[in-house]
Amino acid sequence: MTVRALAAVAAVAFFAVPVARADGDPASDYLITRQTFLPFDAKVPKAQVDQLNGIVADANKKGFKIRVAIISRRFDLGAVPSLWRKPKTYARFLGQELTFVYKDRLLIVMPNGYGVSRGGKALPDAQRIVDTLPAPGADGPALAAAATRAVRRLAADAGVTAEIPSSSESTTNDRLVIAGAAVGLVLLILVGLGVRRLLARR
């Protein structure tokens, strides 16, 4: 491998971090690899973010496959603002966008209601369940609480008890993430040093 190629690999490794692209709808970018999407400006407290992420992860771990997108305002829909306040339609739309990587349940939470789909198609039975829940509400904390409640209710209907992990479990997971990030940083530094040594020899 040439020095130029090594430098390119190092640059890609350093800057390759998951970000939401500006094109399309942000939720479709995030849910390719993640189980939840929460807008940055929804101002959801970290404790509630952890609760939602925790219960979604627990449901998936127990076999109830589901991903969740919270849409707090029209801007969160990116290139499809016409689907604002149409959670059922957006659930099908987003489900179709994700089918090449994810074909299972998808829950959409908007201030005026919920949408549920699977593989881009409506799920009438699941939709009836969430339709019995109160309207989520307009602000971020209310939407996060509503999403957590809806996931628990949908999982329970399927015979799965989805639970929010205890704080100790969350702390352990956080430490694992931090440790993984540290290892990744060390590897990047080593790659960078290797590239510098090769360049110095030329």
C-alpha positions in Angstrom: 0.0 0.0 0.0 1.4 3.4 -0.9 2.0 6.2 1.5 -0.7 8.3 -0.1 -3.2 5.4 0.3 -2.2 4.9 4.0 -2.7 8.6 4.6 -6.2 8.4 3.0 -7.1 5.4 5.2 -6.0 7.2 8.3 -8.0 10.3 7.4 -11.2 8.3 6.7 -10.8 6.4 10.0 -10.4 9.6 11.9 -13.4 11.4 10.5 -15.7 8.5 10.1 -18.3 9.2 12.7 -22.1 8.7 12.5 -23.9 11.9 11.6 -27.3 12.7 10.2 -27.1 13.8 6.5 -28.7 17.0 5.5 -30.6 15.3 2.6 -33.8 13.4 3.0 -35.4 12.9 6.4 -32.9 12.7 9.3 -34.7 9.8 11.0 -34.0 7.5 8.0 -30.3 8.2 8.3 -30.2 7.5 12.1 -32.4 4.4 12.1 -30.2 2.6 9.6 -27.8 1.8 12.5 -29.7 2.9 15.6 -32.9 1.9 17.4 -34.1 5.4 18.2 -34.2 8.8 16.7 -34.6 11.9 18.9 -34.2 15.4 17.4 -31.3 17.3 18.8 -33.4 20.4 19.6 -36.3 18.5 21.2 -34.6 19.3 24.6 -35.3 15.8 26.1 -33.6 15.4 29.5 -30.8 12.8 29.4 -32.6 10.6 32.0 -35.6 10.3 29.6 -33.4 9.7 26.6 -31.7 6.8 28.6 -35.1 5.4 29.6 -36.4 5.4 26.0 -33.2 3.9 24.6 -33.1 1.4 27.5 -36.7 0.1 27.0 -36.3 -0.1 23.2 -33.0 -2.0 23.6 -34.6 -4.4 26.2 -37.6 -5.0 23.9 -35.3 -5.9 21.0 -33.2 -8.1 23.2 -36.2 -10.0 24.3 -37.3 -10.6 20.7 -39.7 -7.7 20.2 -38.1 -5.9 17.3 -38.9 -2.2 17.1 -37.3 1.1 16.2 -38.7 4.5 17.3 -38.6 7.9 15.8 -39.7 11.0 17.6 -40.8 13.9 15.4 -41.3 17.1 17.4 -41.7 19.6 14.6 -42.0 19.9 10.9 -38.3 20.6 10.5 -37.5 17.1 11.8 -38.9 15.7 8.6 -36.2 17.2 6.4 -37.3 16.8 2.7 -40.8 15.6 3.5 -42.4 18.4 5.6 -45.8 17.6 4.0 -46.0 14.5 6.3 -46.0 16.7 9.4 -48.8 15.6 11.8 -49.4 12.5 9.7 -47.7 9.9 11.9 -49.4 6.9 10.2 -48.4 8.0 6.7 -44.9 8.8 7.8 -44.5 5.4 9.5 -45.2 3.7 6.2 -42.9 6.2 4.3 -40.0 5.8 6.7 -40.5 2.0 6.9 -40.2 1.8 3.1 -37.0 3.9 3.2 -35.5 1.5 5.8 -36.5 -1.8 4.2 -33.0 -2.4 2.7 -31.6 -2.7 6.2 -34.6 -3.1 8.5 -38.0 -4.7 7.9 -39.5 -5.0 11.3 -41.7 -2.7 13.5 -41.4 1.0 13.4 -43.0 3.4 15.8 -43.5 7.1 15.0 -44.4 9.6 17.7 -45.6 13.1 16.8 -47.4 15.6 19.0 -50.8 14.6 17.6 -50.4 10.9 17.7 -48.6 7.7 16.7 -47.9 5.6 13.6 -46.9 2.0 13.4 -45.6 0.0 10.4 -43.6 -3.0 9.5 -41.6 -3.1 6.3 -43.3 0.0 5.1 -46.8 -1.4 5.6 -49.4 -0.5 8.2 -49.9 -2.7 11.2 -53.7 -2.3 12.0 -53.6 -4.3 15.3 -50.6 -2.4 16.7 -52.1 0.9 15.4 -55.3 0.3 17.3 -53.3 -0.2 20.5 -51.4 3.1 20.3 -54.5 4.9 19.2 -56.0 4.2 22.6 -53.1 6.1 24.3 -53.4 9.8 25.1 -52.0 12.3 22.6 -48.2 12.5 23.1 -48.0 16.2 23.7 -46.0 19.0 22.1 -42.7 19.2 23.9 -39.7 16.9 23.9 -40.1 15.4 27.4 -43.8 14.6 26.7 -42.9 13.0 23.4 -40.2 10.9 25.0 -42.5 9.8 27.8 -45.2 8.9 25.3 -42.8 6.9 23.1 -41.6 4.9 26.2 -45.2 4.2 27.2 -46.1 3.1 23.7 -43.2 0.7 23.4 -44.0 -0.9 26.7 -47.7 -1.2 25.7 -46.9 -2.7 22.2 -44.5 -5.2 23.7 -46.9 -6.2 26.4 -49.5 -6.9 23.8 -47.1 -9.3 22.2 -46.4 -11.0 25.5 -43.0 -9.3 26.1 -42.3 -7.3 29.3 -40.0 -4.5 28.2 -38.3 -2.9 31.1 -36.2 0.2 31.6 -32.7 -0.9 32.8 -31.6 0.1 36.3 -29.2 3.0 36.7 -26.4 0.6 37.5 -26.9 -1.2 34.2 -27.0 2.1 32.4 -23.8 3.1 34.1 -22.1 -0.1 33.1 -23.2 0.4 29.5 -21.9 3.9 29.5 -18.5 2.7 30.8 -18.3 0.1 28.0 -19.1 2.8 25.4 -16.4 5.1 26.9 -13.9 2.2 27.0 -14.7 1.3 23.4 -14.2 5.0 22.3 -10.9 5.1 24.1 -9.7 1.9 22.3 -10.7 3.4 19.0 -8.9 6.6 19.8 -5.7 4.7 20.6 -5.9 2.8 17.3 -6.4 6.0 15.4 -3.3 7.5 17.1 -1.3 4.4 16.2 -2.4 4.6 12.6 -1.4 8.3 12.5 2.0 7.5 14.0 2.6 4.8 11.4 1.7 7.2 8.6 4.1 9.8 10.0 6.9 7.3 10.2 6.4 6.2 6.6 6.3 9.8 5.4 9.5 10.6 7.4 11.3 7.7 5.6 10.6 9.1 2.1 
